[in-house]
Amino acid sequence: MIYLHELIRERLKRKKVAIGLYRFDETSEARVLRAAEIAGEFADVVVIDEGEKTEEVLYRLVREGEVHAVVRGTARASKFLQIIRKEYSPKRVAVLETADRKLFLLAPVGVDEGKTVKEKLELIKHARGVAERLGLEARVAVLAGGRYGDVGRSKEVDESLAMAELTARLSGGENFEIRLEDAVSSGIVIAPDGISGNLIFRSLCYLGAGREYGAVYCGLPFRIVDTSRSQSAEGFARAIALATVI
């Protein structure tokens, strides 16, 4: 079996999971098929390869209960979100692991999410729910675009610190300013915005030695795990494992 964090490995449940395959490059098919093969040890995996209709078929399968969950795989993010948002307004909470095996949740990771304090508080609520399902004891760490010593250097940094402080106070969390390296020990990390959250994820998993498990779509009556289409086969397999747990 691929490496899985013990919190996820202990909760694995054999379920039917669909993963999307859209050929956006020459490696897409090989990575998704290899992921299905790896994950076959702990899940019944169905690869959805329907060309331009891949995203529609994925959504229909999980919406109608034909599968326990779906993993986006290499299906197109914008089209998939467009389909879902016709009925719901989901938020995504990423499940990540540092090089020294700390499992933590990160939000926002959608580039258009987490722009206001209200949105951040909603994400924190969802993140706490995901943490509970994973058996992860988590506190909330809110990040800003600088330290308090940076106040006055930039309007954007000042606003980011004020938003982080308000979010932390209203959620019962702690403002870690820009100290991501300390924040991850809390279990739930709230990035200043979706762009920085996405960059944190990519830096950790694609340039560093961290691992990704995908991002849980929250606020839906069914189970969807989002993935970057750039993930490795092992990364997609970990997302399938997460889908069986949630």
N, C-alpha and C positions, 0 to 999 in steps of 0.2 A: 504494500500500500504506500502511496505517496505520504510525505510528511504532513501530518495534521496536528494542530495544537491540541493538547490534551482535553481542553474544555469542549472542543468540537468532536474529537474522536470518541469521547465517552458518551456522547449523545447521538451518535449516528443511528439513523433509523432507515431501513431499506424502503425506499419510496420510488415511485415512478416520476422521473424528472425529464423535462424536455429542454434541449439546448438548441439555440438558433445557429444556423450556418448560412452566412451570406459571403460570397467570394469577393471581397474587396481587394485582396492581393493573392499572390501565388502560394502563400503559406496558410491561408485561412482554413481550407479543407483539412489539411494534415493536422493542424493543431486541434481543431474541434473533434475530429475522429479519434485522435490519440487520447484526448480528454475523456471521451465516452468510453474508450477501452479501459483506461485507468480506473475511472469511477465505477465501472461495472463490478468491481469488487464489493461495493457497498450500496449501489443504487441501480435501478432499472432505467437506463438512459435511452431516450428517444431523440435522434438528431432530426431537426426540422430543416429541410433543405428545399425550400419552395420558391426560390428566386425572388421576384419582386413581391411575393405574397408571404414571405417568411415571417415578417413581424405580425401580420394579421393572423396567421395560423397559430403562432406562439400564444398570442393573447387569447384567441378563442379556446385553445386547449385548456388553459388554466382557468379562464372565466367560466367555462362550462364544467369544470371539475374532472376533465379526462386525465389530467396529470396532477400530482401533488403540488408541483411547483415548476416554474420555468427559469432557466438561466439564459440571459440574452446572448451570450457567446459573441459571435461576430455579426449578429443582426444589427441593423442600423439604429443608432441611439435616437436620432431626431425623429425618425419615422415611428419607432416604437413608442416614444413619449407622446407623440402627436395622437396616436391611437388611444393610449391610456387616458390622456387628458381630455378626451371627449366626454368621459364619464367621471373621472376622479382627478384629484390634485395631490398626487403622491410626492413624498419626500424621500430622499435616499440617505441611508446611514451606512458608511463603509466599515467593514471589519478587516483590520490590518494587524500585522505582527512585526515588531522590530527585530533587528538582527540578534538581539539577546533574548528573544522569545517572549517579549511582553505583548500580550493581545490587547488591543484597544480599539475603540470605535471613533470614527472621524466623521464630522459633518460640519458644514455642507461640503459636498463634493461635486454637485451639479453646478456648472458655471453660472447658472441663472438663479441659484438658490441662496438663502440665508442673507438677504440684503438688509433686513430690518431686525430690530430686537424681537418683534412679534414672531417673525419666521424662525429666529434662533431658538426662542422658547419652545416653539412647536417641535423643532428638531431635537431639542433636549428631551422632551417628553417621549418622542419616538425612540431615541437612543436608549433611554432608561428601560423601555420595554424590550428592546433587542438584548440589552445586557442581561435582563432577567431571564430571557429565554435561553441565553448561553450559559447561565450560571456564573456570570462575571460580576464580581463585586466592584461597583464603579462609582466614582465621584466625578463631578463635572469640572473640567478645566476650560476656561474661556480664554482664547488668544486675541491679542490686539496687534496692531502694526508697528509697535515700538514699546519702549519702556517709559515709565513715568518721568524719568530723567530727560526724555526726548520732547516733553511738552513744550510747544512754542516753535519747534523746528519746522513743523509742517501742519497745515490745516487738516490734511487727510489722517495723519498720525493722531492728532488731538481727537478727532471725531471717532477714530477707531478705538482709542483708549476709553473714551466716554461710553461708547456702545458696549464694549466688553465689560466695563464696571457695572453698568446697569443690568446687562444680561446676567452677570454673575450674581448680583444681589437678588434679582427677581427669581432666579432658579435655585438659589441655595448653593451655587457653585463658587468657584474661586477664579479671580482674574489673574492669569499667569503672564500677563503682558505679552511679550514676544517669545517667551521661554518654552518653546516646543519641547526641547530636550527634557524638561522637568514635567511638563504637562502630561506626557504619555503615561506616566505612572498612575495618573488618576483613573484611567480606564475609559473616560469619555472626553474627547477633545473637540472643542467647537472653534473652527477656524474663523478668521475675520470675515471671509466671504467665500463664495463657491469657487472663485478662480484660485485663490490661495490654497483652499482645501484640495483642489484637484492637483495643484503643483506639489503639495506635501505628499500626496499619494504617489505621484509619478516619481518624485525624487527618492522616496523611500524604497519603492518596489522596483523601479527600472534603472536607477543609478546606484542605489545603496544595496544592502543585503536583506531588506525586509521582504515580507510575503503578503500577498493580497488574497482575500477570500471573497471579494465581491462586495457589492453594496445592496443592502436590503431595501426594497421599496416598502415604505411605511404608509399607512393610511389607506390600505386596500383590503378588501375582504378575501384576498387570495395571496399566494406567495410568489414573489418574483425577486430574483437576485440579478442585479445589474453587473456588468463586467466591462472593462475596457476591451475593445476589440484587439488591442495589442498584447493581451495576456498570453502567456505560454500555455501549452497543453496542461502542465501541472497546475497553473493558476486557474484555468477553467475547471479542472477536476476538483480543486478546493472549493470553488464556487458551487459545484454540484453537491459537495458534502455539506456546505452551509445550508443549501436549499432543503436538504433532508432534515436538518436540525430545527429550522424555523417553522 
